[in-house]
Amino acid sequence: MRRRAVTTDDGQGRGPGAALVTIGAFARLSRLSAKALRRYDELGLLPPALVDPVNGYRYYDPAQVRAARLVAWLRRIGMPLARIREVIALEPGAAAAAIRVYWARVEAETAARRDLAAFLIDQLSTEDVMTSVGTLGIRYAAGTDTGAVRETNQDAVYAGARLLAVADGFGAGGAGASTAAIEALKPLAPGAVPAAELLNSLHDAAERAAHAVRDAVAASAAPEESGTTLTAMVWTGSQLGLVHIGDSRAYLLRGGELFRMTHDHSVVQSMIDDGSLTEEEAFSHPQRAMLLKVLSGEGTSGSGPDLDVRDALPGDRYLLCSDGLSAVVDGGELARVLAGADGPGTAVRELIALAGAAGAPDNVACAVADVVEL
């Protein structure tokens, strides 16, 4: 048996104390089956209070009922075992907050999968969409700046005719991580990716980036604490494929209105999602930089990058940026600059200047692309 058995005899021939109940009685109290209780015990989620060393009978404290029901409900919402162990060890308030963060992330990931499902349905329902190469092109520019506070620049950016990418490194190996992530995507840049293969290409590229980041930070002082965000777009001629992990962002300016295309994988964003924090409060929240999903020396955290495909229209203007810009410049100012700039190069220069005017507490990287008719 895994655990050390505890005797049930008090030296006077009596069995377990009156406060403890058998597994059958506890099953009735907790409204769970004995089979479920044995399973939770085997998984280390709900060990009995006492195990008879002779016959192996399990005895439970009635005070464990609340924990038993909580474990059962957390399993029903799909929470991983490792996370359940953490949650049930917390005080009620902290446990509630942890469940709120978990569920907000589940909903965000479900929304991303829903968008992918809709794309696949459209692709499989309309044959000519699968083969169209379109008659559109992009004009692009990119830039980065160390900022006013940091001594080194761990941001990396790339803009080309087929690929736009921004990565924000962190930790001792951050600069190498961000560069490695973008370099891993560059095989997508030389030629057009057929629309039918776009999702597969993005998935493969994301895996290459994850491996590249692990290799890049392996020799750093703390590889497990080093990594990078990654937000990138691949141009197919009529559509843009998006790969995203972390809190760098992608925006679309269409018809004079600015839309945010990505969902931050951060603690603060999860609090916004569950209603415990407003966008205004998040802007200055002390935990703004705490991320839930990244590419790191420990591999891809969470369920991996978000993947999406978007139709492009003539006149669209796209912005990819690190949080060195989005964390200090609000959406209204981003929209104003993007709408007024006479080209991608001007937009990049003005956006970096905006970050500087706001104090530039972090590295800044951004790429801007315009969709034009050929």
Number of C-alpha atoms within 10 A of each C-alpha: 6 6 7 9 13 13 14 18 13 10 8 6 7 9 13 17 12 7 10 19 20 17 20 16 15 24 19 12 16 18 12 16 14 17 12 13 23 16 14 18 14 12 13 14 19 19 20 22 15 21 20 16 15 10 7 12 13 21 23 23 17 16 11 16 18 12 15 23 15 14 20 16 12 17 13 9 12 12 17 10 16 11 13 20 15 12 21 19 11 13 9 11 8 13 16 13 16 16 17 18 21 19 18 19 26 17 14 18 18 12 12 16 15 13 16 18 13 11 17 14 11 13 16 12 11 10 11 10 15 15 12 15 16 14 11 17 20 21 16 23 22 25 20 23 21 19 21 15 11 12 10 12 19 27 30 31 26 23 22 19 18 20 24 29 30 35 36 31 29 20 19 19 27 28 23 23 36 29 24 24 33 27 16 19 24 17 12 17 16 11 12 16 21 18 23 16 11 23 21 12 18 25 16 14 20 27 19 17 24 29 19 24 32 24 18 24 26 17 12 17 12 13 21 17 16 27 32 33 29 31 27 29 26 26 28 25 22 20 22 20 21 24 24 29 31 29 30 29 26 26 19 22 19 16 10 15 12 20 14 13 17 22 20 20 25 22 21 25 25 24 19 18 19 17 12 12 15 14 14 10 12 17 15 11 12 10 11 16 14 14 18 20 23 28 30 31 27 17 18 21 17 13 12 20 26 22 23 23 22 16 11 22 15 16 15 16 26 26 27 29 32 29 24 25 27 20 21 19 19 12 14 11 12 20 17 13 16 26 18 11 15 10 17 21 17 15 24 26 16 16 26 23 17 18 23 22 12 14 13 23 17 25 27 29 31 34 28 28 26 21 19 16 12 9
